[in-house]
Amino acid sequence: MTVSYTLKVANSRFGGFSKLLFRWKGSIYKLLYKEFIVFVVLYTMLSIIYRQLLTKEQKRLYTKVAQYCNRSTDLIPMSFVLGFYVTLIVNRWWAQYTSIPLPDQLMCVISSNVHGKDERGRILRRTLIRYANLSAVLILRSISTRVLKSFPTMDHVVEAGFMTQDEHKKFESLHSDFNKYWIPCVWFTNLAAQARRDGRIRDDVALRLLMDELNLYRAKCSMLFHYDWISIPLVYTQVVTIAVYSFFAFCLIGRQFLEPLEPGQEGDLDMYIPLSTLLQFFFYAGWLKVAEQIINPFGEDDDDFETNKLIDRNLQVSLLSVDDMYQNLPPAVKDKYWNESTAQPPYTTATAAETLKPSFLGSTFDMCLSKEEYEFKPTGIRQLRIQSTSHTHHPTKHSPTSLALN
């Protein structure tokens, strides 16, 4: 399920993010520890071979190779390649979440515009919203491994109540080489048109509103399908992966401790544990693992979308809205602030201090100006108009040319 820590960071405080470093589920440690262990083992093996098994001549040759590998790491633009790639992945990840179809707007339109408290009215409203939910189930079943495991066959969809047996037969009788998630949307439009003819939808404006909301809902289903179909170009993912792997392949050789080539030459500090290299691996490889986890958020990773929960929520809320809540209103009465010109809700003791703060009226509200700055100063066209008016009221001696022009 999605790892949520929003409450933990609601307030900024000392060491606020530090507490998040000790969580395991959804953490970078859980994602990266296998690759990290492999890197450390390979580094240790090379270090032991260099220190214990190589002759002096072999060490000299290894030193030259290591220096070459260390220089080569500067030629790989890791920050640019990884940064741009992960930014692209994160934007795509959030766009996919916002494309998940939610029935909230559609169910409100159905509840307010498809009328009838009798059984036929209930059937119409419940069937319309069920068709919308069915379309979402069909598309999520096509892209999410979690949903497919919940509904491995269409018989499971029927048994779950999203589709009747007759609808299943009609669905299977419609042959198409492409995904048929859109069929319930077509059923929806035909049923809505029938409800309009029967007077259950009272005017064409309400029908148009219903169709508009359905089209928005269907467009999100279509967008999810296309996100699943059109991936980020494979060559880009390959370039980033090769860049990271080759960088750390060079690091395995180039970041080893090396003995001086010449006697008496001062060598580097012998760090048995290469802290800076391990931190680089943690950052760069961790960056790549982040992209790997969220490039397809419809899997079963810790931070992937909880699609089954979304389906459960959407079905329950939408049926409640169009059936139990249809014209089931609390009485409309005068509110608490009926006789008050300025409504002021009460504050608890925990938030009472907020009432002492003045309301924000704009950044320039308290700005002060000098008396001279308060006065208007005519400029530009306004100045010319004032001068023209002055000449009109105070005639002066004109030249023959000006008189001719006048």
Buried (B, 14 or more C-beta within 10 A) or exposed (E): EEEEEEEEEEEEEEEEEEEEEEEEEBBBBBBBEEBBEEBBEBBEEBBEEBBEEBEEEEBEEBBEEBBEBBEBBEEBEBEEBBEEBBEBBBEBBEEBEEBBBBBEEBBBBBBBBBBBEEEEBBEBBBBBBBBBBBBBBBBBBBBBBBBBEBBEEBEBBBEBEBBEEEBBEEBEEEEEEEBBBBBBBBBBBEBBBEBBEEEBBEEEEBBEBBBEBBEEBBEBBBBBBEBBEEEBEEEBBEEBBEBBEEBBBBBBBBBBBBBEEEEEEEEEEEEEEBEEBBEBBBBBBBBBBBBBBBBBBBBEBBBBBEBBEBBEEBBEBBBEBBBEEBEEEEEEEEEEEEEEEEEEEEEEEEEEEEEEEEEEEEEEEEEEEEEEEEEEEEEEEEEEEEEEEEEEEEEEEEEEEEEEEE
